[in-house]
Amino acid sequence: MAIHQHTELTFRCPDCDGAVVFEYGSWQCEDCGHAPRHGAD
């Protein structure tokens, strides 16, 4: 039997402290539009 655990993680923007969300295939701040770097850069 599988156990499901829902965890709520919120990533904060280093520029404006807004919420960073995963939308349209990339991470971006909802407030200022900051896109954090990732390992492929």
mmCIF file of the N, C-alpha and C atoms, coordinates in Angstrom:
data_MODEL
# 
_entry.id   MODEL 
# 
loop_
_atom_site.group_PDB 
_atom_site.id 
_atom_site.type_symbol 
_atom_site.label_atom_id 
_atom_site.label_alt_id 
_atom_site.label_comp_id 
_atom_site.label_asym_id 
_atom_site.label_entity_id 
_atom_site.label_seq_id 
_atom_site.pdbx_PDB_ins_code 
_atom_site.Cartn_x 
_atom_site.Cartn_y 
_atom_site.Cartn_z 
_atom_site.occupancy 
_atom_site.B_iso_or_equiv 
_atom_site.pdbx_formal_charge 
_atom_site.auth_seq_id 
_atom_site.auth_comp_id 
_atom_site.auth_asym_id 
_atom_site.auth_atom_id 
_atom_site.pdbx_PDB_model_num 
ATOM 1   N N  . MET A 1 1  ? 0.845  -1.174 0.000   1.00 0.00 ? 1  MET A N  1 
ATOM 2   C CA . MET A 1 1  ? 0.000  0.000  0.000   1.00 0.00 ? 1  MET A CA 1 
ATOM 3   C C  . MET A 1 1  ? 0.893  1.240  0.000   1.00 0.00 ? 1  MET A C  1 
ATOM 4   N N  . ALA A 1 2  ? 0.591  2.162  -0.875  1.00 0.00 ? 2  ALA A N  1 
ATOM 5   C CA . ALA A 1 2  ? 1.367  3.401  -0.980  1.00 0.00 ? 2  ALA A CA 1 
ATOM 6   C C  . ALA A 1 2  ? 0.888  4.428  0.036   1.00 0.00 ? 2  ALA A C  1 
ATOM 7   N N  . ILE A 1 3  ? 1.827  5.189  0.494   1.00 0.00 ? 3  ILE A N  1 
ATOM 8   C CA . ILE A 1 3  ? 1.508  6.274  1.431   1.00 0.00 ? 3  ILE A CA 1 
ATOM 9   C C  . ILE A 1 3  ? 1.735  7.593  0.710   1.00 0.00 ? 3  ILE A C  1 
ATOM 10  N N  . HIS A 1 4  ? 0.743  8.455  0.750   1.00 0.00 ? 4  HIS A N  1 
ATOM 11  C CA . HIS A 1 4  ? 0.852  9.764  0.106   1.00 0.00 ? 4  HIS A CA 1 
ATOM 12  C C  . HIS A 1 4  ? 1.056  10.832 1.163   1.00 0.00 ? 4  HIS A C  1 
ATOM 13  N N  . GLN A 1 5  ? 2.080  11.620 0.962   1.00 0.00 ? 5  GLN A N  1 
ATOM 14  C CA . GLN A 1 5  ? 2.322  12.740 1.855   1.00 0.00 ? 5  GLN A CA 1 
ATOM 15  C C  . GLN A 1 5  ? 2.407  14.001 1.015   1.00 0.00 ? 5  GLN A C  1 
ATOM 16  N N  . HIS A 1 6  ? 1.597  14.972 1.342   1.00 0.00 ? 6  HIS A N  1 
ATOM 17  C CA . HIS A 1 6  ? 1.611  16.238 0.625   1.00 0.00 ? 6  HIS A CA 1 
ATOM 18  C C  . HIS A 1 6  ? 2.444  17.229 1.426   1.00 0.00 ? 6  HIS A C  1 
ATOM 19  N N  . THR A 1 7  ? 3.491  17.714 0.800   1.00 0.00 ? 7  THR A N  1 
ATOM 20  C CA . THR A 1 7  ? 4.325  18.706 1.472   1.00 0.00 ? 7  THR A CA 1 
ATOM 21  C C  . THR A 1 7  ? 4.177  20.039 0.756   1.00 0.00 ? 7  THR A C  1 
ATOM 22  N N  . GLU A 1 8  ? 4.139  21.069 1.512   1.00 0.00 ? 8  GLU A N  1 
ATOM 23  C CA . GLU A 1 8  ? 4.002  22.418 0.965   1.00 0.00 ? 8  GLU A CA 1 
ATOM 24  C C  . GLU A 1 8  ? 5.355  23.107 1.080   1.00 0.00 ? 8  GLU A C  1 
ATOM 25  N N  . LEU A 1 9  ? 6.001  23.339 -0.054  1.00 0.00 ? 9  LEU A N  1 
ATOM 26  C CA . LEU A 1 9  ? 7.272  24.041 -0.076  1.00 0.00 ? 9  LEU A CA 1 
ATOM 27  C C  . LEU A 1 9  ? 7.081  25.365 -0.792  1.00 0.00 ? 9  LEU A C  1 
ATOM 28  N N  . THR A 1 10 ? 7.610  26.415 -0.224  1.00 0.00 ? 10 THR A N  1 
ATOM 29  C CA . THR A 1 10 ? 7.542  27.722 -0.859  1.00 0.00 ? 10 THR A CA 1 
ATOM 30  C C  . THR A 1 10 ? 8.958  28.237 -1.051  1.00 0.00 ? 10 THR A C  1 
ATOM 31  N N  . PHE A 1 11 ? 9.310  28.509 -2.290  1.00 0.00 ? 11 PHE A N  1 
ATOM 32  C CA . PHE A 1 11 ? 10.614 29.075 -2.597  1.00 0.00 ? 11 PHE A CA 1 
ATOM 33  C C  . PHE A 1 11 ? 10.451 30.583 -2.719  1.00 0.00 ? 11 PHE A C  1 
ATOM 34  N N  . ARG A 1 12 ? 11.366 31.330 -2.104  1.00 0.00 ? 12 ARG A N  1 
ATOM 35  C CA . ARG A 1 12 ? 11.277 32.786 -2.076  1.00 0.00 ? 12 ARG A CA 1 
ATOM 36  C C  . ARG A 1 12 ? 12.305 33.391 -3.030  1.00 0.00 ? 12 ARG A C  1 
ATOM 37  N N  . CYS A 1 13 ? 11.931 34.491 -3.653  1.00 0.00 ? 13 CYS A N  1 
ATOM 38  C CA . CYS A 1 13 ? 12.797 35.216 -4.577  1.00 0.00 ? 13 CYS A CA 1 
ATOM 39  C C  . CYS A 1 13 ? 13.895 35.946 -3.803  1.00 0.00 ? 13 CYS A C  1 
ATOM 40  N N  . PRO A 1 14 ? 15.157 35.869 -4.260  1.00 0.00 ? 14 PRO A N  1 
ATOM 41  C CA . PRO A 1 14 ? 16.232 36.586 -3.568  1.00 0.00 ? 14 PRO A CA 1 
ATOM 42  C C  . PRO A 1 14 ? 16.185 38.094 -3.791  1.00 0.00 ? 14 PRO A C  1 
ATOM 43  N N  . ASP A 1 15 ? 15.465 38.546 -4.826  1.00 0.00 ? 15 ASP A N  1 
ATOM 44  C CA . ASP A 1 15 ? 15.405 39.977 -5.128  1.00 0.00 ? 15 ASP A CA 1 
ATOM 45  C C  . ASP A 1 15 ? 14.300 40.701 -4.370  1.00 0.00 ? 15 ASP A C  1 
ATOM 46  N N  . CYS A 1 16 ? 13.084 40.122 -4.367  1.00 0.00 ? 16 CYS A N  1 
ATOM 47  C CA . CYS A 1 16 ? 11.948 40.847 -3.776  1.00 0.00 ? 16 CYS A CA 1 
ATOM 48  C C  . CYS A 1 16 ? 11.230 40.059 -2.682  1.00 0.00 ? 16 CYS A C  1 
ATOM 49  N N  . ASP A 1 17 ? 11.676 38.838 -2.380  1.00 0.00 ? 17 ASP A N  1 
ATOM 50  C CA . ASP A 1 17 ? 11.068 37.956 -1.379  1.00 0.00 ? 17 ASP A CA 1 
ATOM 51  C C  . ASP A 1 17 ? 9.671  37.477 -1.780  1.00 0.00 ? 17 ASP A C  1 
ATOM 52  N N  . GLY A 1 18 ? 9.346  37.564 -3.072  1.00 0.00 ? 18 GLY A N  1 
ATOM 53  C CA . GLY A 1 18 ? 8.079  37.038 -3.565  1.00 0.00 ? 18 GLY A CA 1 
ATOM 54  C C  . GLY A 1 18 ? 8.166  35.530 -3.748  1.00 0.00 ? 18 GLY A C  1 
ATOM 55  N N  . ALA A 1 19 ? 7.060  34.909 -4.085  1.00 0.00 ? 19 ALA A N  1 
ATOM 56  C CA . ALA A 1 19 ? 7.006  33.458 -4.269  1.00 0.00 ? 19 ALA A CA 1 
ATOM 57  C C  . ALA A 1 19 ? 7.550  33.078 -5.646  1.00 0.00 ? 19 ALA A C  1 
ATOM 58  N N  . VAL A 1 20 ? 8.464  32.102 -5.666  1.00 0.00 ? 20 VAL A N  1 
ATOM 59  C CA . VAL A 1 20 ? 8.995  31.566 -6.917  1.00 0.00 ? 20 VAL A CA 1 
ATOM 60  C C  . VAL A 1 20 ? 8.208  30.301 -7.233  1.00 0.00 ? 20 VAL A C  1 
ATOM 61  N N  . VAL A 1 21 ? 7.577  30.265 -8.408  1.00 0.00 ? 21 VAL A N  1 
ATOM 62  C CA . VAL A 1 21 ? 6.709  29.152 -8.787  1.00 0.00 ? 21 VAL A CA 1 
ATOM 63  C C  . VAL A 1 21 ? 7.190  28.532 -10.096 1.00 0.00 ? 21 VAL A C  1 
ATOM 64  N N  . PHE A 1 22 ? 6.813  27.272 -10.320 1.00 0.00 ? 22 PHE A N  1 
ATOM 65  C CA . PHE A 1 22 ? 7.151  26.553 -11.550 1.00 0.00 ? 22 PHE A CA 1 
ATOM 66  C C  . PHE A 1 22 ? 5.971  26.666 -12.493 1.00 0.00 ? 22 PHE A C  1 
ATOM 67  N N  . GLU A 1 23 ? 6.130  27.471 -13.552 1.00 0.00 ? 23 GLU A N  1 
ATOM 68  C CA . GLU A 1 23 ? 5.073  27.653 -14.543 1.00 0.00 ? 23 GLU A CA 1 
ATOM 69  C C  . GLU A 1 23 ? 5.671  27.597 -15.935 1.00 0.00 ? 23 GLU A C  1 
ATOM 70  N N  . TYR A 1 24 ? 4.960  26.986 -16.858 1.00 0.00 ? 24 TYR A N  1 
ATOM 71  C CA . TYR A 1 24 ? 5.349  26.922 -18.264 1.00 0.00 ? 24 TYR A CA 1 
ATOM 72  C C  . TYR A 1 24 ? 6.748  26.341 -18.448 1.00 0.00 ? 24 TYR A C  1 
ATOM 73  N N  . GLY A 1 25 ? 7.121  25.379 -17.606 1.00 0.00 ? 25 GLY A N  1 
ATOM 74  C CA . GLY A 1 25 ? 8.382  24.681 -17.761 1.00 0.00 ? 25 GLY A CA 1 
ATOM 75  C C  . GLY A 1 25 ? 9.599  25.348 -17.159 1.00 0.00 ? 25 GLY A C  1 
ATOM 76  N N  . SER A 1 26 ? 9.417  26.418 -16.392 1.00 0.00 ? 26 SER A N  1 
ATOM 77  C CA . SER A 1 26 ? 10.566 27.060 -15.753 1.00 0.00 ? 26 SER A CA 1 
ATOM 78  C C  . SER A 1 26 ? 10.149 27.733 -14.452 1.00 0.00 ? 26 SER A C  1 
ATOM 79  N N  . TRP A 1 27 ? 11.153 28.006 -13.601 1.00 0.00 ? 27 TRP A N  1 
ATOM 80  C CA . TRP A 1 27 ? 10.917 28.683 -12.331 1.00 0.00 ? 27 TRP A CA 1 
ATOM 81  C C  . TRP A 1 27 ? 10.952 30.186 -12.556 1.00 0.00 ? 27 TRP A C  1 
ATOM 82  N N  . GLN A 1 28 ? 10.020 30.911 -11.924 1.00 0.00 ? 28 GLN A N  1 
ATOM 83  C CA . GLN A 1 28 ? 9.979  32.366 -12.068 1.00 0.00 ? 28 GLN A CA 1 
ATOM 84  C C  . GLN A 1 28 ? 9.249  32.978 -10.885 1.00 0.00 ? 28 GLN A C  1 
ATOM 85  N N  . CYS A 1 29 ? 9.695  34.171 -10.472 1.00 0.00 ? 29 CYS A N  1 
ATOM 86  C CA . CYS A 1 29 ? 9.042  34.889 -9.381  1.00 0.00 ? 29 CYS A CA 1 
ATOM 87  C C  . CYS A 1 29 ? 7.718  35.455 -9.876  1.00 0.00 ? 29 CYS A C  1 
ATOM 88  N N  . GLU A 1 30 ? 6.661  35.275 -9.099  1.00 0.00 ? 30 GLU A N  1 
ATOM 89  C CA . GLU A 1 30 ? 5.347  35.799 -9.468  1.00 0.00 ? 30 GLU A CA 1 
ATOM 90  C C  . GLU A 1 30 ? 5.311  37.320 -9.444  1.00 0.00 ? 30 GLU A C  1 
ATOM 91  N N  . ASP A 1 31 ? 6.108  37.940 -8.575  1.00 0.00 ? 31 ASP A N  1 
ATOM 92  C CA . ASP A 1 31 ? 6.033  39.385 -8.384  1.00 0.00 ? 31 ASP A CA 1 
ATOM 93  C C  . ASP A 1 31 ? 6.926  40.173 -9.343  1.00 0.00 ? 31 ASP A C  1 
ATOM 94  N N  . CYS A 1 32 ? 8.221  39.833 -9.392  1.00 0.00 ? 32 CYS A N  1 
ATOM 95  C CA . CYS A 1 32 ? 9.151  40.653 -10.179 1.00 0.00 ? 32 CYS A CA 1 
ATOM 96  C C  . CYS A 1 32 ? 9.617  39.991 -11.474 1.00 0.00 ? 32 CYS A C  1 
ATOM 97  N N  . GLY A 1 33 ? 9.321  38.693 -11.662 1.00 0.00 ? 33 GLY A N  1 
ATOM 98  C CA . GLY A 1 33 ? 9.717  38.000 -12.883 1.00 0.00 ? 33 GLY A CA 1 
ATOM 99  C C  . GLY A 1 33 ? 11.126 37.428 -12.860 1.00 0.00 ? 33 GLY A C  1 
ATOM 100 N N  . HIS A 1 34 ? 11.800 37.482 -11.716 1.00 0.00 ? 34 HIS A N  1 
ATOM 101 C CA . HIS A 1 34 ? 13.155 36.931 -11.583 1.00 0.00 ? 34 HIS A CA 1 
ATOM 102 C C  . HIS A 1 34 ? 13.137 35.440 -11.894 1.00 0.00 ? 34 HIS A C  1 
ATOM 103 N N  . ALA A 1 35 ? 14.058 35.000 -12.761 1.00 0.00 ? 35 ALA A N  1 
ATOM 104 C CA . ALA A 1 35 ? 14.189 33.581 -13.091 1.00 0.00 ? 35 ALA A CA 1 
ATOM 105 C C  . ALA A 1 35 ? 15.513 33.082 -12.533 1.00 0.00 ? 35 ALA A C  1 
ATOM 106 N N  . PRO A 1 36 ? 15.484 32.214 -11.507 1.00 0.00 ? 36 PRO A N  1 
ATOM 107 C CA . PRO A 1 36 ? 16.730 31.720 -10.928 1.00 0.00 ? 36 PRO A CA 1 
ATOM 108 C C  . PRO A 1 36 ? 17.503 30.841 -11.903 1.00 0.00 ? 36 PRO A C  1 
ATOM 109 N N  . ARG A 1 37 ? 18.815 30.850 -11.757 1.00 0.00 ? 37 ARG A N  1 
ATOM 110 C CA . ARG A 1 37 ? 19.683 29.994 -12.583 1.00 0.00 ? 37 ARG A CA 1 
ATOM 111 C C  . ARG A 1 37 ? 19.471 28.540 -12.192 1.00 0.00 ? 37 ARG A C  1 
ATOM 112 N N  . HIS A 1 38 ? 19.788 27.641 -13.110 1.00 0.00 ? 38 HIS A N  1 
ATOM 113 C CA . HIS A 1 38 ? 19.694 26.220 -12.808 1.00 0.00 ? 38 HIS A CA 1 
ATOM 114 C C  . HIS A 1 38 ? 20.963 25.523 -13.264 1.00 0.00 ? 38 HIS A C  1 
ATOM 115 N N  . GLY A 1 39 ? 21.079 24.269 -12.992 1.00 0.00 ? 39 GLY A N  1 
ATOM 116 C CA . GLY A 1 39 ? 22.300 23.521 -13.229 1.00 0.00 ? 39 GLY A CA 1 
ATOM 117 C C  . GLY A 1 39 ? 22.777 23.479 -14.671 1.00 0.00 ? 39 GLY A C  1 
ATOM 118 N N  . ALA A 1 40 ? 21.908 23.698 -15.642 1.00 0.00 ? 40 ALA A N  1 
ATOM 119 C CA . ALA A 1 40 ? 22.300 23.629 -17.044 1.00 0.00 ? 40 ALA A CA 1 
ATOM 120 C C  . ALA A 1 40 ? 22.929 24.929 -17.537 1.00 0.00 ? 40 ALA A C  1 
ATOM 121 N N  . ASP A 1 41 ? 22.885 25.971 -16.733 1.00 0.00 ? 41 ASP A N  1 
ATOM 122 C CA . ASP A 1 41 ? 23.472 27.263 -17.145 1.00 0.00 ? 41 ASP A CA 1 
ATOM 123 C C  . ASP A 1 41 ? 24.967 27.253 -17.030 1.00 0.00 ? 41 ASP A C  1 
# 
